[in-house]
Amino acid sequence: MLTITHAVRPLATAFSALALLALSACAAPEEGPVVLTAEQIRDLAAAAEDNGWLEQAEAMRDGTVDAQEYANAFENFSACMSELGYAAPATWISPMDGVTIIFEIDPGGRSDDQQSEDSLACQDKYFSMVAGAHQDTQPYEMDEGIRLAAIQCLRSEGFALDGEEDTPLEMAGPGWMLSDGTRSDQWRAAVKCLQLSQFELFPEIPYSVVTDR
């Protein structure tokens, strides 16, 4: 399952309702992180093909998405935005997981609503499903500086950690998803500490992406 939390306006990685629906077809969140199976990725490929998103369908057809297919999908998204008159986006690899492409697009005088509409349309067609399938199945490799700073931050907030935690869910502790579907206080604190740590250590990256992995 992939849940994205942004400290700022969520243009970095936005998923269509269809992609989110497909990605959420997994075990209950309180059971912990769930990696998409090859069968689920092939189901995403079929859904993409049904919508006419043929490039994404082809990338996922074999039940996996490798790094090159992920990069190709982002290039297709960028080309789509270029055709709409946008400059090439600035990009970074998220230090939070070592996988996610974070990007920022210059609106070029367009309104925020117009930019968001254009970005989501291009992501839906060329990038969102492939991105979700790739990110969800890769090892989580958090930057060590962020990890240590977030642990220290959480301890200062009164949460007991053993110092070995290296994913957001481990930092959030057991019971991070409450029975009513909301997140625990420790989860919210973990997100805050992780984001603050990234912004302090990587001030050049304007977005922070924290997933429930």
Backbone as ProteinMPNN parsed JSONL, in Angstrom:
{"seq_chain_A": "MLTITHAVRPLATAFSALALLALSACAAPEEGPVVLTAEQIRDLAAAAEDNGWLEQAEAMRDGTVDAQEYANAFENFSACMSELGYAAPATWISPMDGVTIIFEIDPGGRSDDQQSEDSLACQDKYFSMVAGAHQDTQPYEMDEGIRLAAIQCLRSEGFALDGEEDTPLEMAGPGWMLSDGTRSDQWRAAVKCLQLSQFELFPEIPYSVVTDR", "coords_chain_A": {"N_chain_A": [[0.849, -1.185, 0.0], [0.449, 2.25, -0.686], [0.774, 5.289, 0.736], [0.853, 8.725, 0.586], [2.351, 11.447, 2.121], [2.555, 14.879, 2.253], [4.52, 17.725, 3.002], [4.019, 20.076, 1.863], [2.213, 21.633, -0.858], [0.75, 19.053, -2.792], [2.161, 18.345, -5.445], [4.282, 16.881, -6.196], [4.154, 14.014, -6.334], [1.328, 12.723, -7.471], [-1.538, 10.709, -7.296], [-3.995, 9.188, -9.341], [-7.519, 8.608, -8.729], [-8.189, 6.066, -9.607], [-5.707, 4.721, -9.659], [-5.02, 4.815, -6.948], [-7.107, 3.324, -5.872], [-6.58, 0.824, -6.97], [-4.044, 0.32, -5.892], [-4.626, 0.152, -3.223], [-5.76, -2.264, -2.832], [-5.079, -4.343, -0.872], [-3.75, -5.964, 2.075], [-5.088, -5.272, 5.38], [-4.178, -2.116, 6.758], [-3.118, -2.099, 9.363], [-1.665, -4.38, 9.549], [0.832, -3.884, 8.666], [3.478, -2.915, 6.339], [2.777, -3.629, 2.921], [3.804, -5.317, 0.105], [3.244, -4.925, -3.323], [2.047, -7.598, -5.3], [3.152, -9.583, -8.149], [0.913, -10.335, -9.588], [-0.961, -8.369, -8.838], [0.271, -6.128, -9.945], [0.096, -6.792, -12.634], [-2.659, -6.644, -12.845], [-2.95, -3.898, -12.522], [-1.753, -3.157, -14.904], [-3.649, -4.095, -16.747], [-5.802, -2.445, -16.068], [-4.717, 0.032, -16.737], [-4.436, -0.299, -19.495], [-7.119, -0.524, -20.231], [-7.877, 2.093, -19.876], [-6.551, 3.327, -21.859], [-3.952, 4.007, -21.4], [-1.348, 3.246, -22.625], [1.462, 3.099, -22.622], [2.104, 2.865, -19.9], [0.758, 0.488, -19.36], [2.227, -1.349, -20.871], [4.695, -1.281, -19.542], [4.082, -2.499, -17.126], [3.152, -4.994, -17.716], [4.465, -7.44, -17.387], [4.355, -7.862, -14.708], [6.143, -6.569, -13.089], [8.109, -3.629, -12.367], [10.918, -2.134, -13.407], [13.881, -0.107, -12.658], [14.603, 1.282, -14.973], [12.234, 1.293, -16.473], [10.667, 2.8, -14.771], [12.054, 5.257, -14.878], [11.693, 5.787, -17.602], [8.932, 6.128, -17.701], [8.684, 8.479, -16.238], [10.016, 10.218, -17.949], [8.228, 10.163, -20.082], [6.04, 11.396, -18.877], [7.183, 13.941, -18.425], [7.589, 14.752, -21.068], [4.952, 14.951, -21.875], [4.107, 17.136, -20.335], [5.774, 19.044, -21.434], [4.725, 19.246, -23.998], [2.48, 20.652, -23.389], [3.486, 23.074, -22.937], [5.124, 23.529, -20.722], [8.21, 24.016, -18.931], [11.026, 21.773, -18.563], [10.807, 19.718, -15.677], [12.299, 20.368, -12.457], [14.2, 17.945, -10.723], [14.584, 15.49, -8.097], [15.927, 12.698, -6.276], [14.195, 11.186, -3.745], [15.462, 11.538, -0.501], [14.279, 10.248, 1.512], [13.456, 7.672, 0.899], [15.118, 6.792, -1.091], [14.254, 6.164, -3.634], [11.865, 7.35, -4.744], [10.964, 9.681, -7.231], [11.075, 13.042, -6.862], [9.584, 16.007, -7.923], [9.431, 19.316, -9.344], [7.508, 21.731, -10.924], [7.674, 24.548, -12.958], [5.148, 26.862, -13.109], [4.945, 28.724, -15.125], [3.502, 31.137, -15.329], [0.904, 30.252, -15.275], [-2.152, 29.509, -13.495], [-2.327, 28.019, -10.201], [-4.31, 26.059, -10.096], [-4.638, 25.388, -12.806], [-2.097, 24.412, -13.446], [-1.988, 22.204, -11.712], [-4.113, 20.661, -12.722], [-3.167, 20.066, -15.312], [-0.791, 18.698, -14.681], [-1.714, 16.463, -13.213], [-3.242, 15.193, -15.184], [-1.283, 14.444, -17.069], [0.296, 12.815, -15.432], [-1.544, 10.772, -14.77], [-1.875, 9.561, -17.284], [0.704, 8.758, -18.064], [2.437, 8.126, -15.891], [1.653, 7.669, -13.085], [0.657, 5.06, -12.221], [2.773, 3.297, -12.897], [4.771, 4.495, -11.353], [3.78, 4.059, -8.734], [3.773, 1.234, -8.656], [6.5, 0.669, -8.96], [7.784, 2.095, -6.819], [6.569, 0.91, -4.617], [7.591, -1.629, -4.504], [10.268, -1.604, -4.029], [13.318, -1.763, -2.048], [13.39, -0.008, 1.079], [15.363, 2.688, 1.6], [16.439, 4.794, 3.624], [17.998, 7.977, 4.015], [20.804, 8.169, 6.122], [21.384, 10.331, 7.809], [18.904, 11.665, 7.988], [17.415, 9.621, 9.202], [18.665, 9.291, 11.758], [18.351, 11.878, 12.827], [15.558, 12.075, 12.886], [14.887, 10.065, 14.705], [16.061, 11.093, 17.039], [14.511, 13.407, 17.259], [11.947, 12.285, 17.693], [12.371, 11.012, 20.134], [12.751, 13.259, 21.697], [10.218, 14.139, 21.744], [9.063, 12.463, 23.466], [8.679, 9.788, 22.805], [9.53, 6.34, 22.915], [12.219, 4.893, 21.408], [14.348, 2.376, 19.999], [16.51, 2.987, 18.472], [17.191, 1.537, 16.256], [15.362, 1.736, 14.273], [14.392, 2.058, 10.897], [12.515, 2.741, 8.991], [9.511, 4.598, 8.182], [7.214, 3.308, 9.334], [8.344, 1.694, 11.313], [9.322, 3.661, 12.98], [6.924, 4.778, 13.737], [5.811, 2.849, 15.306], [3.994, 0.015, 16.789], [0.465, -0.336, 16.212], [-0.059, 1.933, 14.72], [-2.082, 2.577, 12.948], [-5.245, 3.443, 13.791], [-8.35, 2.065, 15.096], [-10.469, 3.478, 14.037], [-9.554, 4.287, 11.625], [-7.908, 6.476, 11.579], [-4.624, 7.99, 12.106], [-2.099, 7.189, 14.533], [-0.858, 9.141, 17.362], [1.889, 8.836, 17.509], [2.541, 8.114, 14.895], [1.884, 10.487, 13.508], [3.702, 12.191, 14.735], [6.06, 10.985, 13.888], [5.994, 11.422, 11.108], [6.118, 14.224, 11.093], [8.647, 14.643, 12.311], [10.344, 13.308, 10.524], [9.948, 14.805, 8.167], [10.764, 17.393, 8.988], [13.424, 16.82, 9.537], [14.382, 16.107, 7.0], [14.029, 18.547, 5.589], [15.795, 20.17, 6.958], [18.273, 18.947, 6.479], [18.361, 18.647, 3.736], [17.82, 21.171, 2.261], [17.452, 22.081, -0.31], [15.553, 20.531, -1.539], [12.215, 20.769, -2.242], [9.961, 19.325, -1.441], [8.595, 16.797, 0.706], [8.272, 13.38, 1.039], [6.554, 10.95, 2.678], [6.008, 7.626, 3.211], [3.751, 4.917, 4.093], [5.488, 2.685, 4.937]], "CA_chain_A": [[0.0, 0.0, 0.0], [1.245, 3.478, -0.764], [0.12, 6.511, 1.173], [1.831, 9.795, 0.456], [2.125, 12.612, 2.957], [3.377, 16.002, 1.808], [4.583, 18.89, 3.888], [3.583, 21.214, 1.059], [1.224, 21.305, -1.882], [1.149, 17.755, -3.332], [2.358, 18.2, -6.879], [5.459, 16.05, -6.453], [3.669, 12.731, -6.825], [-0.109, 12.679, -7.249], [-2.089, 9.508, -7.885], [-5.4, 9.252, -9.701], [-8.383, 7.782, -7.896], [-8.096, 4.698, -10.096], [-4.445, 4.134, -9.204], [-5.086, 4.622, -5.511], [-8.018, 2.218, -5.631], [-5.885, -0.414, -7.295], [-2.937, 0.112, -4.972], [-5.118, -0.112, -1.884], [-6.341, -3.605, -2.792], [-4.115, -5.172, -0.171], [-4.148, -6.311, 3.425], [-5.408, -4.16, 6.265], [-2.964, -1.356, 7.017], [-2.515, -2.374, 10.65], [-0.803, -5.538, 9.428], [2.157, -3.439, 8.287], [3.67, -2.63, 4.916], [2.447, -4.707, 2.006], [4.411, -5.14, -1.208], [2.389, -5.386, -4.405], [2.45, -8.839, -5.95], [3.207, -9.527, -9.607], [-0.465, -10.401, -10.087], [-1.583, -7.058, -8.66], [0.84, -5.213, -10.933], [-0.523, -7.132, -13.931], [-4.01, -6.076, -12.799], [-2.784, -2.479, -12.818], [-1.485, -3.043, -16.342], [-4.924, -4.26, -17.441], [-6.593, -1.229, -15.839], [-4.101, 1.092, -17.54], [-4.781, -0.531, -20.906], [-8.539, -0.196, -20.384], [-7.991, 3.548, -19.916], [-5.786, 3.847, -22.982], [-2.63, 4.435, -20.95], [-0.674, 2.082, -23.177], [2.864, 3.038, -22.2], [2.137, 2.308, -18.553], [0.34, -0.91, -19.442], [3.347, -2.145, -21.374], [5.733, -1.359, -18.515], [3.654, -3.347, -16.013], [2.529, -6.201, -18.226], [5.138, -8.636, -16.894], [4.181, -7.975, -13.263], [7.21, -5.873, -12.372], [8.542, -2.362, -12.954], [12.304, -1.913, -13.004], [14.293, 1.286, -12.554], [14.58, 1.913, -16.293], [10.831, 1.53, -16.829], [10.246, 3.926, -13.933], [12.646, 6.46, -15.471], [11.039, 6.022, -18.898], [7.596, 6.661, -17.433], [8.827, 9.88, -15.854], [10.347, 10.953, -19.168], [6.978, 10.314, -20.833], [5.287, 12.446, -18.179], [7.838, 15.225, -18.693], [7.3, 15.098, -22.46], [3.549, 15.373, -21.908], [4.057, 18.504, -19.816], [6.441, 19.9, -22.418], [3.776, 19.485, -25.088], [1.521, 21.648, -22.897], [4.177, 24.35, -22.833], [5.879, 23.676, -19.483], [9.638, 23.714, -18.964], [11.376, 20.494, -17.935], [10.754, 19.856, -14.223], [13.455, 20.094, -11.604], [13.983, 16.626, -10.116], [15.458, 14.972, -7.044], [15.552, 11.409, -5.721], [13.858, 11.415, -2.346], [16.364, 10.933, 0.48], [13.476, 9.537, 2.497], [13.409, 6.244, 0.572], [16.122, 6.461, -2.097], [13.594, 5.66, -4.843], [10.843, 8.23, -5.297], [11.331, 10.909, -7.946], [10.378, 14.262, -6.451], [9.773, 16.998, -8.98], [8.776, 20.622, -9.225], [7.253, 22.288, -12.254], [7.441, 25.989, -13.038], [3.845, 27.054, -13.749], [5.065, 29.574, -16.302], [2.442, 32.134, -15.368], [-0.425, 29.634, -15.159], [-2.68, 29.427, -12.139], [-2.06, 26.754, -9.525], [-5.322, 25.077, -10.493], [-4.343, 24.934, -14.159], [-0.897, 23.578, -13.381], [-2.352, 20.947, -11.062], [-4.933, 19.906, -13.664], [-2.302, 19.564, -16.375], [0.139, 17.729, -14.108], [-2.434, 15.223, -12.889], [-3.633, 14.535, -16.429], [-0.097, 13.797, -17.641], [0.688, 11.728, -14.535], [-2.484, 9.667, -14.954], [-1.678, 8.887, -18.567], [2.05, 8.241, -18.334], [3.39, 7.933, -14.798], [1.208, 7.37, -11.723], [0.586, 3.633, -11.903], [4.131, 2.77, -12.953], [5.471, 5.012, -10.181], [3.313, 3.344, -7.554], [4.222, -0.157, -8.707], [7.943, 0.613, -8.737], [8.127, 2.551, -5.478], [6.025, 0.001, -3.606], [8.28, -2.922, -4.505], [11.708, -1.412, -3.849], [13.773, -1.654, -0.651], [13.332, 1.34, 1.649], [16.723, 3.063, 1.982], [16.406, 6.165, 4.13], [19.261, 8.644, 4.297], [21.158, 7.928, 7.516], [21.252, 11.569, 8.565], [17.474, 11.851, 8.275], [16.998, 8.588, 10.149], [19.157, 9.588, 13.1], [17.731, 13.121, 13.29], [14.148, 11.812, 13.188], [14.838, 9.302, 15.955], [16.32, 12.044, 18.116], [13.32, 14.264, 17.34], [10.859, 11.53, 18.311], [12.705, 10.836, 21.546], [12.518, 14.546, 22.368], [8.76, 14.281, 21.872], [8.61, 11.549, 24.505], [8.453, 8.432, 22.312], [10.654, 5.445, 23.173], [12.726, 4.17, 20.247], [15.59, 1.688, 20.342], [17.569, 3.515, 17.632], [17.395, 0.683, 15.088], [14.265, 1.961, 13.326], [14.874, 2.635, 9.638], [11.407, 3.057, 8.097], [8.48, 5.363, 8.889], [6.35, 2.47, 10.159], [9.074, 1.295, 12.512], [9.358, 4.827, 13.859], [5.567, 5.017, 14.233], [5.517, 1.848, 16.314], [2.787, -0.784, 16.597], [-0.793, 0.378, 16.425], [-0.014, 3.256, 14.078], [-3.395, 2.823, 12.352], [-6.249, 3.233, 14.81], [-9.529, 1.316, 14.65], [-11.367, 4.355, 13.275], [-8.915, 4.63, 10.361], [-6.998, 7.601, 11.728], [-3.262, 7.613, 12.478], [-1.751, 7.4, 15.934], [-0.047, 10.312, 17.672], [3.288, 8.554, 17.197], [2.691, 8.202, 13.438], [1.905, 11.898, 13.119], [4.974, 12.741, 15.194], [7.11, 10.44, 13.025], [5.935, 12.162, 9.845], [6.625, 15.578, 11.345], [10.088, 14.586, 12.571], [11.016, 12.932, 9.279], [9.908, 15.931, 7.24], [11.632, 18.457, 9.5], [14.808, 16.377, 9.379], [14.759, 16.229, 5.582], [14.13, 19.948, 5.182], [17.001, 20.734, 7.553], [19.472, 18.351, 5.88], [18.29, 18.77, 2.276], [16.959, 22.349, 2.06], [17.23, 22.318, -1.73], [14.423, 19.713, -2.0], [11.057, 21.503, -1.735], [8.888, 18.429, -1.034], [8.959, 15.645, 1.52], [7.322, 12.287, 0.812], [6.645, 9.909, 3.712], [5.068, 6.545, 2.896], [3.491, 3.993, 5.209], [6.306, 1.49, 4.741]], "C_chain_A": [[0.881, 1.23, 0.0], [0.382, 4.639, -0.337], [1.16, 7.606, 1.178], [1.425, 10.973, 1.322], [3.078, 13.705, 2.516], [3.372, 17.095, 2.852], [4.081, 20.125, 3.172], [2.634, 20.715, -0.017], [1.63, 20.076, -2.69], [1.184, 17.683, -4.848], [3.499, 17.243, -7.193], [5.08, 14.679, -6.987], [2.2, 12.639, -6.496], [-0.681, 11.478, -7.975], [-3.565, 9.707, -8.209], [-6.213, 8.375, -8.768], [-8.296, 6.314, -8.314], [-6.829, 4.029, -9.585], [-4.48, 3.866, -7.71], [-5.992, 3.452, -5.16], [-7.324, 0.896, -5.876], [-4.786, -0.702, -6.287], [-3.416, -0.241, -3.574], [-5.744, -1.492, -1.763], [-5.348, -4.566, -2.156], [-4.595, -5.37, 1.247], [-4.422, -5.061, 4.247], [-4.137, -3.452, 6.687], [-2.32, -1.678, 8.35], [-1.614, -3.604, 10.605], [0.606, -5.143, 9.022], [2.266, -3.218, 6.804], [3.385, -3.848, 4.061], [3.049, -4.391, 0.647], [3.465, -5.685, -2.262], [2.942, -6.671, -5.0], [2.512, -8.632, -7.463], [1.796, -9.548, -10.194], [-1.163, -9.054, -9.957], [-1.026, -6.039, -9.662], [0.288, -5.516, -12.32], [-1.961, -6.63, -13.984], [-3.968, -4.568, -13.07], [-2.545, -2.258, -14.304], [-2.784, -3.155, -17.139], [-5.799, -3.016, -17.283], [-6.041, -0.071, -16.661], [-4.475, 0.93, -19.013], [-6.235, -0.176, -21.173], [-8.751, 1.314, -20.505], [-7.223, 4.173, -21.067], [-4.416, 4.353, -22.609], [-1.625, 3.347, -21.344], [0.783, 1.966, -22.756], [2.993, 2.457, -20.794], [1.751, 0.833, -18.569], [1.492, -1.8, -19.888], [4.413, -2.331, -20.308], [5.371, -2.348, -17.411], [3.178, -4.723, -16.43], [3.147, -7.488, -17.676], [5.08, -8.765, -15.376], [5.284, -7.339, -12.447], [7.521, -4.577, -13.093], [9.965, -2.104, -12.479], [12.654, -0.425, -13.052], [14.25, 1.998, -13.902], [13.155, 2.207, -16.739], [10.251, 2.69, -16.016], [10.769, 5.242, -14.511], [11.985, 6.803, -16.8], [9.651, 6.631, -18.7], [7.673, 8.132, -17.034], [9.183, 10.735, -17.063], [9.104, 11.168, -20.019], [6.1, 11.395, -20.211], [5.864, 13.82, -18.497], [7.564, 15.695, -20.118], [5.867, 15.585, -22.614], [3.414, 16.808, -21.412], [4.71, 19.48, -20.791], [5.509, 20.233, -23.569], [2.72, 20.514, -24.693], [2.182, 23.003, -22.65], [4.963, 24.571, -21.561], [7.358, 23.366, -19.717], [9.886, 22.374, -18.274], [11.389, 20.664, -16.416], [12.12, 19.685, -13.575], [13.18, 18.789, -10.872], [15.028, 16.321, -9.048], [15.015, 13.543, -6.743], [15.332, 11.602, -4.232], [14.874, 10.758, -1.417], [15.611, 10.161, 1.553], [13.447, 8.041, 2.208], [14.432, 5.82, -0.483], [15.558, 6.015, -3.424], [12.727, 6.711, -5.522], [11.439, 9.439, -6.012], [10.447, 12.041, -7.432], [10.624, 15.3, -7.538], [8.978, 18.256, -8.714], [8.684, 21.233, -10.61], [6.987, 23.786, -12.154], [6.111, 26.213, -13.761], [3.89, 27.96, -14.97], [3.933, 30.57, -16.453], [1.043, 31.566, -15.271], [-0.877, 29.64, -13.702], [-2.307, 28.08, -11.524], [-3.04, 25.68, -9.954], [-5.04, 24.522, -11.885], [-3.124, 24.014, -14.165], [-1.222, 22.214, -12.786], [-3.159, 20.07, -12.003], [-4.073, 19.29, -14.766], [-1.37, 18.467, -15.863], [-0.551, 16.402, -13.821], [-2.838, 14.468, -14.151], [-2.45, 13.801, -17.046], [0.383, 12.647, -16.763], [-0.23, 10.526, -14.711], [-2.15, 8.865, -16.208], [-0.342, 8.166, -18.656], [2.843, 7.747, -17.124], [2.833, 7.312, -13.517], [1.231, 5.892, -11.373], [1.969, 2.988, -11.9], [4.917, 3.222, -11.723], [5.072, 4.255, -8.926], [3.833, 1.919, -7.504], [5.715, -0.267, -8.431], [8.296, 0.975, -7.296], [7.714, 1.546, -4.415], [6.828, -1.288, -3.483], [9.785, -2.805, -4.313], [12.089, -1.368, -2.368], [13.741, -0.202, -0.193], [14.719, 1.681, 2.177], [16.766, 4.537, 2.375], [17.819, 6.71, 4.328], [19.567, 8.534, 5.794], [21.046, 9.181, 8.364], [19.81, 11.859, 8.943], [17.018, 10.865, 9.337], [17.407, 8.941, 11.574], [18.511, 10.852, 13.667], [16.268, 12.898, 13.67], [14.003, 11.022, 14.48], [15.074, 10.218, 17.15], [15.122, 12.959, 18.341], [12.177, 13.544, 18.053], [11.123, 11.285, 19.791], [12.453, 12.125, 22.325], [11.039, 14.816, 22.563], [8.183, 13.283, 22.87], [8.342, 10.13, 24.05], [9.717, 7.59, 22.494], [11.012, 4.679, 21.909], [14.057, 3.526, 20.614], [16.766, 2.133, 19.48], [17.859, 2.695, 16.395], [16.343, 0.912, 14.012], [14.798, 2.596, 12.045], [13.79, 2.808, 8.587], [10.386, 3.883, 8.877], [7.608, 4.502, 9.794], [7.058, 2.003, 11.421], [9.153, 2.445, 13.498], [7.992, 5.121, 14.456], [5.16, 4.013, 15.294], [4.247, 1.069, 16.026], [1.535, 0.039, 16.881], [-0.849, 1.74, 15.785], [-1.318, 3.61, 13.375], [-4.453, 2.462, 13.382], [-7.497, 2.577, 14.223], [-10.486, 2.165, 13.832], [-10.743, 4.83, 11.965], [-7.983, 5.824, 10.426], [-5.616, 7.092, 12.159], [-2.983, 7.953, 13.937], [-0.941, 8.684, 16.111], [1.412, 10.061, 17.296], [3.527, 8.58, 15.69], [2.792, 9.663, 13.002], [3.212, 12.56, 13.548], [6.122, 12.255, 14.316], [7.151, 11.174, 11.693], [6.52, 13.549, 10.022], [8.143, 15.568, 11.51], [10.864, 14.228, 11.306], [11.062, 14.111, 8.309], [10.82, 17.064, 7.701], [13.101, 18.095, 9.316], [15.254, 16.497, 7.93], [14.956, 17.689, 5.197], [15.374, 20.615, 5.768], [18.256, 20.238, 6.83], [19.524, 18.511, 4.367], [17.396, 19.963, 1.92], [16.664, 22.639, 0.589], [16.034, 21.539, -2.286], [13.14, 20.291, -1.421], [9.917, 20.635, -1.212], [9.44, 17.291, -0.189], [7.873, 14.592, 1.377], [7.557, 11.196, 1.845], [5.579, 8.861, 3.408], [4.869, 5.629, 4.084], [4.16, 2.648, 4.916], [7.306, 1.376, 5.882]], "O_chain_A": [[1.944, 1.242, 0.621], [-0.628, 4.94, -0.974], [2.246, 7.423, 1.727], [0.287, 11.44, 1.26], [4.283, 13.477, 2.417], [2.359, 17.358, 3.5], [3.75, 21.122, 3.814], [2.299, 19.532, -0.077], [2.737, 20.04, -3.226], [0.338, 17.036, -5.466], [3.663, 16.835, -8.343], [5.634, 14.231, -7.991], [1.852, 12.487, -5.325], [-0.355, 11.242, -9.138], [-4.297, 10.326, -7.437], [-5.668, 7.5, -8.095], [-8.325, 5.423, -7.465], [-6.873, 2.887, -9.126], [-4.027, 2.817, -7.251], [-5.685, 2.675, -4.256], [-7.458, -0.042, -5.09], [-4.612, -1.847, -5.871], [-2.683, -0.873, -2.814], [-6.218, -1.855, -0.687], [-4.841, -5.479, -2.807], [-5.715, -4.99, 1.589], [-4.047, -3.95, 3.871], [-3.124, -4.1, 6.948], [-1.103, -1.553, 8.486], [-0.865, -3.842, 11.552], [1.5, -5.989, 9.031], [1.275, -3.317, 6.08], [3.716, -4.971, 4.44], [2.824, -3.311, 0.101], [2.938, -6.788, -2.113], [4.151, -6.816, -5.183], [1.997, -7.646, -7.99], [1.517, -8.863, -11.178], [-1.881, -8.639, -10.867], [-1.763, -5.191, -10.166], [0.039, -4.598, -13.101], [-2.438, -6.234, -15.048], [-4.835, -4.028, -13.757], [-3.056, -1.307, -14.895], [-2.999, -2.405, -18.091], [-6.454, -2.583, -18.231], [-6.804, 0.717, -17.219], [-4.791, 1.907, -19.691], [-6.558, 0.401, -22.211], [-9.692, 1.761, -21.159], [-7.233, 5.392, -21.242], [-3.774, 5.05, -23.395], [-1.118, 2.621, -20.489], [1.286, 0.861, -22.555], [3.886, 1.652, -20.529], [2.355, 0.022, -17.866], [1.699, -2.881, -19.336], [4.977, -3.418, -20.179], [6.256, -2.971, -16.824], [2.834, -5.54, -15.576], [2.46, -8.497, -17.516], [5.686, -9.675, -14.81], [5.356, -7.546, -11.235], [7.236, -4.434, -14.282], [10.197, -1.88, -11.291], [11.831, 0.406, -13.436], [13.904, 3.177, -13.974], [12.894, 3.259, -17.322], [9.441, 3.467, -16.522], [10.028, 6.219, -14.621], [11.745, 7.974, -17.092], [9.246, 7.532, -19.435], [6.833, 8.936, -17.438], [8.701, 11.861, -17.187], [8.937, 12.232, -20.615], [5.495, 12.203, -20.915], [5.123, 14.754, -18.802], [7.336, 16.881, -20.356], [5.593, 16.509, -23.38], [2.688, 17.606, -22.006], [4.248, 20.61, -20.949], [5.498, 21.361, -24.062], [2.134, 21.17, -25.554], [1.533, 23.954, -22.213], [5.432, 25.683, -21.321], [7.71, 22.563, -20.582], [9.056, 21.904, -17.496], [11.927, 21.651, -15.914], [12.979, 18.958, -14.073], [12.051, 18.546, -10.444], [16.16, 16.803, -9.079], [13.846, 13.209, -6.935], [16.201, 12.129, -3.537], [15.126, 9.558, -1.525], [16.217, 9.502, 2.398], [13.416, 7.227, 3.131], [14.598, 4.628, -0.742], [16.307, 5.53, -4.272], [12.839, 6.937, -6.727], [12.304, 10.13, -5.474], [9.223, 11.995, -7.556], [11.749, 15.45, -8.015], [7.998, 18.261, -7.969], [9.655, 21.248, -11.367], [6.164, 24.227, -11.352], [5.961, 25.795, -14.91], [2.956, 27.958, -15.772], [3.458, 30.823, -17.561], [0.078, 32.326, -15.19], [-0.058, 29.765, -12.791], [-2.008, 27.122, -12.238], [-2.658, 24.527, -10.155], [-5.187, 23.323, -12.119], [-3.126, 22.967, -14.813], [-0.78, 21.187, -13.3], [-2.922, 18.864, -12.08], [-4.241, 18.119, -15.108], [-1.18, 17.442, -16.518], [-0.026, 15.339, -14.152], [-2.783, 13.239, -14.184], [-2.591, 12.664, -17.498], [0.827, 11.62, -17.275], [0.24, 9.391, -14.793], [-2.147, 7.634, -16.186], [-0.252, 7.09, -19.248], [3.824, 7.024, -17.294], [3.513, 6.483, -12.913], [1.769, 5.511, -10.334], [2.295, 2.217, -10.997], [5.643, 2.431, -11.121], [5.931, 3.855, -8.14], [4.276, 1.443, -6.459], [6.153, -1.191, -7.745], [9.025, 0.24, -6.63], [8.423, 1.352, -3.427], [6.75, -1.967, -2.46], [10.502, -3.8, -4.422], [11.276, -0.98, -1.53], [14.025, 0.714, -0.965], [15.203, 1.031, 3.104], [17.086, 5.406, 1.564], [18.719, 5.988, 4.757], [18.697, 8.777, 6.631], [20.651, 9.102, 9.527], [19.521, 12.25, 10.074], [16.309, 11.239, 10.27], [16.585, 8.894, 12.489], [18.162, 10.897, 14.847], [15.788, 13.459, 14.655], [13.093, 11.283, 15.268], [14.368, 10.13, 18.155], [14.762, 13.25, 19.482], [11.516, 14.123, 18.915], [10.204, 11.345, 20.608], [11.999, 12.09, 23.469], [10.642, 15.605, 23.421], [6.974, 13.251, 23.099], [7.825, 9.33, 24.829], [10.829, 8.062, 22.258], [10.204, 3.905, 21.397], [14.807, 4.056, 21.434], [17.899, 1.713, 19.719], [18.676, 3.094, 15.565], [16.436, 0.326, 12.933], [15.565, 3.558, 12.097], [14.098, 3.002, 7.411], [10.397, 3.87, 10.108], [7.289, 4.914, 10.91], [6.443, 1.924, 12.484], [9.062, 2.24, 14.708], [7.901, 5.655, 15.561], [4.266, 4.283, 16.096], [3.498, 1.422, 15.115], [1.549, 0.977, 17.678], [-1.589, 2.614, 16.237], [-1.64, 4.787, 13.215], [-4.549, 1.308, 13.8], [-7.676, 2.54, 13.006], [-11.24, 1.634, 13.016], [-11.316, 5.668, 11.269], [-7.332, 6.155, 9.435], [-5.455, 5.928, 12.525], [-3.561, 8.885, 14.496], [-0.412, 9.241, 15.149], [2.095, 10.967, 16.819], [4.587, 9.014, 15.241], [3.674, 10.03, 12.225], [3.765, 13.385, 12.821], [7.05, 13.011, 14.028], [8.229, 11.512, 11.202], [7.322, 14.002, 9.205], [8.842, 16.39, 10.917], [11.929, 14.79, 11.052], [12.098, 14.381, 7.702], [11.563, 17.631, 6.9], [13.923, 18.948, 8.981], [16.371, 16.936, 7.656], [15.945, 18.03, 4.548], [15.944, 21.518, 5.155], [19.189, 21.007, 6.596], [20.605, 18.511, 3.778], [16.327, 19.779, 1.339], [15.722, 23.368, 0.281], [15.551, 21.843, -3.376], [12.986, 20.302, -0.199], [8.989, 21.158, -0.595], [10.589, 16.878, -0.343], [6.692, 14.879, 1.57], [8.628, 10.59, 1.885], [4.389, 9.173, 3.355], [5.712, 5.567, 4.978], [3.502, 1.633, 4.685], [8.099, 0.435, 5.915]]}, "name": "protein", "num_of_chains": 1, "seq": "MLTITHAVRPLATAFSALALLALSACAAPEEGPVVLTAEQIRDLAAAAEDNGWLEQAEAMRDGTVDAQEYANAFENFSACMSELGYAAPATWISPMDGVTIIFEIDPGGRSDDQQSEDSLACQDKYFSMVAGAHQDTQPYEMDEGIRLAAIQCLRSEGFALDGEEDTPLEMAGPGWMLSDGTRSDQWRAAVKCLQLSQFELFPEIPYSVVTDR"}
